């Protein structure tokens, strides 16, 4: 029995079956919860998304309020 390595073969099949089941579960959950990907954007759209509005370039106009925690 040890010469034919039945135990190692069985363990390999069991591991493959478990991995296959986990992959199926992950694919099902990914299809359920993953947000649909947006279409590829162009270079102009990427630059526009990174552009800072003119009014906010100078920074905040009011000082932040600080509170004492103790």
N, C-alpha and C positions, 0 to 999 in steps of 0.2 A: 504494500500500500504506500509506503514512504517512497519507494523507487519511482512511482508514477506521479508523485507529488499532487495527489488529489486535493489535499487541504489548501495548498497554495492556489490551485485552479479555482476552487470553490470561493476562497476569499477574494480573488480577483474578480470573479463574476459578481459576487455580492457587492463589491465596491463599485463596479461599473453600473450595476442596477441602481444603486443608491445615487450615484452621480447623475445618471440619466433622469431619475425622478426629481432630483433637486433642480436640474436645468429646466425641466418642464414647468415646475412651480415658479421658478424665477421668470421664465418667458411669459407665463400667464399673468403674474403680478406686474411685470414691466408693461405689458400691453394694457393693463387696467389702469395703472397709476401714472405712467410717464406722460408728460405733456408733449403734444405734437410739436415737432421742430418747425421753426419758421423757415421760409425760403431764404436762400443765400442773399445777403445784402451786398450792395455795390460799395465801392470805395468811397463814393460821395456820401452815401447814407452812413457809413461808419464814421467819417470825419464829422458829419453833422451831429451825430449822437455824442461825440466827445467834446463838441464845442461848448464853451461856457457862455451863458447869457451875459449880455453887456452890463446889466445892472448889478449882477452878483460878483463881478470881477474884483471890485474894491473890497469885498469882505463884508461882514455884518456891520450894520450901522449902529446897533445898540450893543452895550456891553452885556456880557452874560451875567445872570444873577447867581450869586453863590450863597448857599445856606450852610449854617453850621449843623453838623450831624450830631454833636454832643452838647 
